[in-house]
Structure formats: structure tokens, C-alpha cells
């Protein structure tokens, strides 16, 4: 490596918790770095200035000096880069970093600035989530389906009323446990980076589609929709999960032979919000399940199927900067409201 260049990062970046460093767009060497990058990599700035990216990258076919050079030069040309990179720290510990590369000019010199965050723990959590999903979706779900099949056959074969009630309890529990699989699948899909690509979304279109599906799946229920105009909000695919859970809970946990569920889309320009209200005539949602949403989930907590559904709803809504609320319906039932920030510039073709 040649003599390090004199260009330096502004001192205001020294106190940032995120690691920052400058790359020369041609040689790709590190020109300067802040103290947070020193902590992340385990090398001093003086040491880093004498190193190539490959020097602190573990041997791999995926990560190499050539790949680092390619990405830095693309960023220098205006093609901003965002990717995960494995780093071998000074103590040989392997850590995952999320890197963002952008072109910049400092002291009249063109450089590439790198923002570096340690995502080792979040990647580990994501892997555990995927493992949990596979265990529940492929193992537990299959077993509960088999159990439900046998229980249904036994129910048809017995005449004792006491046994029938017990078998009904078995079927109810297995159905609830099987429903956990769907919630875990949705959590997994929401965790995908592609699932969080937000865009202007017409609540009216989403609600009409879900109500149509609901009427087809629950012919005994009376599901109506009141959505006279387009209401555009900023959302991702998680909004469908949230509204779908609200609809399903309103029908499946209703004790009437013909549940009545009304869904309204409300435009609230004064508060810059679009709201979906799902009202039913069933029994009240247990306070214990709503209380769980107010605090962090403890590892010892247990949930009924609807409780997990409410948690998925809250996760989806809060991730979009919205609000999930519950109130009593009159004269009986529940009202679940999902409010999201409105899109500043909705598409001109709203149909």
C-alpha cells in the first residue's frame, strides 16, 4: 500500500455509534475511520489505513478483495451499495456487518463513504426464526392435521355425549395449535427484507379483496364493507396480514351462528391517517390477550391462537408507524381499528 492520503472524516462523526470510514475510489484503501469502526473491526485507524478489505475478511468464495473493489468502484460511480459482509476482527472473531457505500466529496476530493453496522445478532435471530418456522410449519402442523383426522373419525363413531364433548375439546385445541403455524409463517414472511418495501397502498382495494375472500371462506357469516372512496396510505405487505387477522378473529371467535362483521375504510385527512375499522357482534376480546400487547413478550408467556394473531397484527401495524386499537362495540362485540399514515402523493390513477 502507498502512503495514506491526508483526507480526514469530519470530527462530528467521531461520536456516532455507527462505524464510518472513507475509501479511495481507485485503490479502495481506507483513508480514515471513526472510533466506532475501530471498535467494530478491532483495529486502530492507523492499522486500517495500511490494510486492504481482504486483510480483515475471512477466506471465502463469496467475500474477497476483488468483490470489495467492485462494490466500492460501483458506489464511486453513483451506484450506491447495500450488503452484508463477514469481517474477521483482530482477535479472529467472525462478525457480520451491514455495509452501505455512497459517493461523497470531502476536502474537494472524491471518496466513497461506508456506513458499517454489526448485524450478527439480528442475523442469528433471523436464522432462529426460520428454524422455528420450519419446526412448527412442517412438523407440528403435520402432526396436528393427523390428530384432527383421527379425532374427527372417533367423534363420528362414538355415541357417548361425554366423550363427544371431550373430542370436541381435542379438535378445538388442535385447530388452535395448527393456527399457530400460519402466524409463524406470516412472521417469517414479514421479516423478509423484500416484505418491508413500502409504497402507496389503497386501503379500499386491500379491504375489498380480503372481504371477498372472507365471504367465500365463511359463507355462514355476514361480512359487509363500507369503503366509498380510495384512501392511500404508506404500507407494505404486512397490512394485508393485519387486516386479515382482524377479519378472521371477528368470525372465528364469534359465538353466533351467523356472525355479523362490518369493515369500514375511513379517511382522516385532519390527522393525516387512513383507518380500517373491523366491527363484530361476538364476545369481547379477553383483556388478558390485549394486555400482552402493552408489554414485551416474556419467554414464559403462553398464548391462545387469537393472542398470537393480535401480536402479529400489532407488529405489522407498528412497523408501518401506525396504531392498533380496540374498543367495545354497541350493543355487543368489538371494534378493531388499524390506522396508518397517509401517502403524501398517492398515484394519480387510483383504480
C-alpha positions in Angstrom: 0.0 0.0 0.0 1.2 3.5 -0.7 1.3 6.4 1.7 -2.1 7.1 3.2 -3.9 10.2 1.9 -4.4 13.2 4.2 -8.2 13.4 3.7 -10.0 13.0 7.0 -13.5 12.5 8.2 -15.3 15.5 9.8 -14.8 15.3 13.6 -18.6 15.5 14.1 -18.7 11.8 13.0 -16.4 10.7 15.9 -19.3 10.4 18.3 -21.6 8.4 16.1 -22.3 4.8 17.2 -22.4 3.6 13.6 -19.0 2.9 12.1 -17.9 5.3 9.3 -14.9 5.1 7.0 -13.7 6.6 3.8 -12.4 4.6 0.8 -10.3 5.8 -2.0 -12.4 5.2 -5.1 -9.4 3.9 -7.1 -7.2 2.0 -4.7 -10.1 1.2 -2.3 -7.8 1.7 0.7 -9.2 3.1 3.9 -8.4 6.8 4.1 -9.9 7.5 7.5 -12.4 6.0 10.0 -14.2 7.0 13.2 -13.7 5.4 16.6 -16.8 3.2 16.2 -15.3 1.5 13.2 -12.2 0.8 15.3 -14.4 -0.9 17.9 -16.2 -2.9 15.2 -13.1 -4.3 13.5 -10.7 -4.4 16.4 -8.0 -2.5 14.5 -6.8 1.1 15.0 -7.3 3.7 12.3 -3.6 3.7 11.7 -3.6 -0.1 11.2 -6.7 0.1 8.9 -5.0 2.7 6.7 -2.3 0.1 5.8 -4.8 -2.8 5.1 -7.0 -3.9 2.3 -10.5 -5.1 2.8 -9.3 -8.6 2.1 -7.0 -8.4 5.1 -9.9 -8.3 7.6 -12.2 -10.6 5.5 -12.1 -14.4 6.3 -11.2 -16.7 3.3 -14.4 -17.2 1.3 -15.5 -17.7 -2.2 -18.3 -15.2 -1.6 -16.3 -12.4 0.1 -13.0 -11.3 -1.4 -10.8 -8.3 -2.1 -12.0 -8.4 -5.7 -15.7 -8.2 -4.7 -15.0 -5.4 -2.3 -13.2 -3.5 -5.0 -16.0 -4.0 -7.4 -18.6 -2.7 -5.0 -16.5 0.4 -3.9 -16.0 1.4 -7.6 -19.7 1.0 -8.4 -20.5 3.2 -5.4 -18.0 5.8 -6.7 -19.8 5.9 -10.0 -23.1 6.7 -8.2 -24.5 3.1 -7.8 -25.0 3.1 -4.1 -24.4 -0.3 -2.5 -26.0 -2.1 0.5 -25.0 -5.6 1.5 -23.9 -7.8 4.4 -20.2 -8.7 4.7 -18.4 -11.0 7.1 -15.5 -9.5 8.9 -12.6 -11.2 10.7 -11.8 -9.0 13.7 -8.3 -8.5 15.0 -8.9 -11.3 17.6 -10.1 -13.6 14.8 -13.7 -13.4 15.9 -16.1 -13.5 12.9 -18.9 -10.9 12.8 -21.5 -9.9 10.2 -21.6 -6.2 9.2 -24.2 -4.4 7.1 -22.4 -2.0 4.8 -23.8 1.0 2.9 -21.5 2.6 0.3 -22.2 6.1 -1.1 -20.1 8.6 -3.1 -19.1 11.8 -1.4 -16.7 14.7 -1.7 -14.5 15.7 1.3 -11.9 18.4 1.1 -12.5 18.7 -2.6 -11.7 15.0 -3.1 -14.0 12.3 -4.4 -14.3 9.4 -1.9 -16.6 6.5 -1.0 -18.1 6.7 2.5 -19.0 3.4 4.2 -21.6 3.1 7.0 -21.0 -0.1 9.0 -23.3 -1.7 11.5 -22.9 -5.0 13.3 -25.9 -7.2 12.4 -24.5 -10.5 13.8 -27.2 -10.8 16.4 -30.1 -9.8 14.1 -28.9 -12.4 11.6 -28.8 -15.0 14.3 -32.3 -14.1 15.4 -33.5 -14.4 11.8 -32.0 -17.9 11.5 -33.7 -18.9 14.7 -36.9 -17.6 13.4 -36.5 -19.6 10.2 -35.8 -22.7 12.2 -38.8 -22.2 14.4 -40.9 -21.7 11.3 -39.7 -25.0 9.8 -40.3 -26.9 13.1 -43.8 -25.5 13.6 -44.9 -25.4 10.0 -43.6 -28.8 8.8 -43.6 -30.9 12.0 -46.2 -29.6 14.4 -48.7 -28.7 11.7 -48.4 -32.1 10.1 -48.9 -33.9 13.4 -51.9 -31.8 14.3 -53.5 -32.5 11.0 -53.2 -36.2 11.6 -54.5 -35.8 15.1 -57.5 -33.8 13.9 -58.3 -36.5 11.3 -58.3 -39.3 13.8 -60.3 -37.3 16.4 -62.9 -36.5 13.8 -63.3 -40.2 12.9 -63.6 -41.1 16.5 -66.2 -38.4 17.0 -68.3 -39.9 14.3 -68.0 -43.4 15.7 -69.0 -42.7 19.4 -72.4 -42.0 20.8 -71.5 -41.2 24.4 -72.2 -37.4 24.9 -69.4 -37.0 27.4 -66.9 -38.5 25.0 -68.2 -36.3 22.2 -67.6 -33.2 24.3 -64.1 -34.3 25.1 -63.4 -35.0 21.4 -64.7 -31.5 20.6 -62.2 -30.1 23.0 -59.4 -32.1 21.4 -60.5 -30.8 17.9 -60.6 -27.2 19.3 -57.1 -27.4 20.8 -55.6 -29.0 17.7 -57.2 -26.4 15.4 -55.8 -23.6 17.6 -52.3 -25.1 17.7 -52.4 -25.7 13.9 -53.3 -22.0 13.5 -50.0 -21.0 15.2 -48.3 -22.4 12.2 -49.9 -19.8 10.0 -48.9 -17.0 12.3 -45.3 -18.1 12.4 -45.3 -18.3 8.6 -46.5 -14.7 8.4 -43.9 -13.5 10.9 -41.3 -15.2 8.8 -42.5 -13.5 5.6 -42.8 -10.1 7.3 -39.2 -10.5 8.4 -38.0 -10.8 4.8 -36.3 -7.6 3.6 -38.5 -7.6 0.4 -41.6 -7.6 2.6 -40.8 -4.2 4.0 -40.6 -2.3 0.7 -43.3 0.3 1.4 -45.3 2.1 -1.3 -48.6 4.0 -1.6 -51.4 1.4 -0.9 -55.1 1.9 -1.4 -56.8 0.6 1.8 -60.1 0.3 -0.1 -58.7 -2.1 -2.6 -57.0 -4.2 0.1 -60.1 -4.4 2.2 -62.5 -5.2 -0.6 -60.2 -8.1 -1.7 -60.0 -9.5 1.8 -63.7 -9.2 2.4 -64.4 -11.0 -0.8 -62.1 -13.8 0.3 -63.7 -13.8 3.8 -67.2 -14.2 2.4 -66.1 -17.1 0.2 -64.4 -18.9 3.2 -67.1 -18.2 5.8 -70.5 -18.5 3.9 -72.4 -18.5 7.2 -71.0 -15.1 8.2 -72.4 -11.7 7.0 -69.3 -9.7 6.2 -70.0 -6.2 4.7 -67.7 -3.4 3.6 -68.1 0.3 3.6 -65.3 1.9 1.5 -66.8 4.6 -0.7 -63.5 6.1 -1.8 -59.8 5.4 -2.2 -57.7 6.0 0.9 -54.0 5.9 0.2 -51.5 5.1 3.0 -47.9 4.1 3.1 -47.7 0.3 3.7 -46.1 -2.9 2.8 -47.4 -6.5 2.5 -47.8 -6.6 6.3 -51.0 -4.6 6.1 -52.8 -7.5 4.5 -51.8 -9.8 7.3 -53.1 -7.3 9.9 -56.5 -6.8 8.3 -56.8 -10.5 7.6 -56.2 -11.4 11.2 -58.8 -8.8 12.3 -61.4 -10.3 10.0 -60.7 -13.9 10.9 -60.8 -13.2 14.6 -64.1 -11.4 14.2 -65.6 -14.5 12.6 -63.8 -17.5 14.1 -64.1 -16.3 17.7 -67.8 -15.3 17.3 -70.4 -17.4 19.2 -73.3 -16.6 16.9 -74.5 -19.0 14.2 -74.3 -16.2 11.6 -71.6 -13.7 12.7 -72.1 -10.1 11.5 -68.9 -8.3 10.7 -68.7 -4.8 9.1 -65.5 -3.4 7.7 -65.1 0.3 7.1 -62.4 2.4 5.5 -62.2 5.9 6.9 -60.3 8.9 5.5 -59.0 11.1 8.3 -57.2 14.0 6.5 -57.1 16.2 9.6 -54.8 13.8 11.3 -53.1 12.5 8.1 -54.4 9.0 8.7 -56.3 6.3 6.9 -58.1 3.8 9.1 -59.7 0.4 8.8 -62.4 -0.4 11.4 -63.5 -4.0 11.8 -66.6 -4.3 14.0 -68.2 -7.6 15.1 -71.1 -8.8 17.3 -69.2 -11.5 19.2 -68.0 -11.9 22.7 -65.4 -9.4 24.0 -61.7 -10.0 23.3 -60.2 -11.2 26.6 -58.4 -8.4 28.4 -55.5 -10.8 29.1 -54.8 -11.1 25.4 -54.9 -7.3 24.8 -52.7 -6.7 27.9 -50.0 -8.8 26.4 -49.6 -6.2 23.6 -48.8 -3.5 26.1 -45.6 -5.1 27.3 -42.7 -7.0 25.9 -43.4 -10.7 25.4 -41.8 -12.8 28.1 -40.3 -16.2 27.2 -42.6 -17.8 29.8 -45.8 -16.3 28.3 -48.3 -18.6 26.7 -50.9 -17.5 24.1 -54.1 -18.8 22.6 -54.2 -18.7 18.8 -56.1 -15.4 18.8 -53.4 -13.9 21.1 -50.7 -14.7 18.7 -52.8 -13.2 15.9 -53.2 -10.0 17.8 -49.5 -9.8 18.3 -48.8 -10.3 14.6 -51.4 -7.5 13.9 -49.6 -5.1 16.3 -46.2 -6.0 14.8 -47.4 -5.3 11.3 -49.1 -2.0 12.2 -46.4 -0.6 14.4 -43.7 -1.4 11.9 -45.5 0.9 9.5 -45.7 3.8 12.0 -49.4 3.1 12.6 -51.6 2.4 15.6 -53.7 -0.6 16.6 -56.6 0.0 19.0 -59.5 -1.9 20.5 -62.9 -0.8 21.8 -66.3 -2.3 22.6 -69.0 -2.4 20.0 -72.6 -1.4 20.9 -74.7 -3.2 21.9 -72.2 -6.2 21.8 -68.9 -7.1 20.2 -65.6 -5.5 19.4 -64.2 -2.8 17.1 -60.6 -3.2 16.0 -59.1 -0.1 14.4 -55.9 0.0 12.3 -54.7 3.5 11.5 -51.7 4.2 9.1 -50.0 7.4 7.9 -51.5 8.6 4.6 -49.4 8.7 1.5 -48.2 12.2 0.7 -48.5 11.8 -3.0 -50.9 8.9 -4.0 -50.8 7.7 -7.6 -52.9 9.7 -10.0 -54.7 6.5 -11.2 -56.3 5.3 -8.0 -58.3 2.5 -9.6 
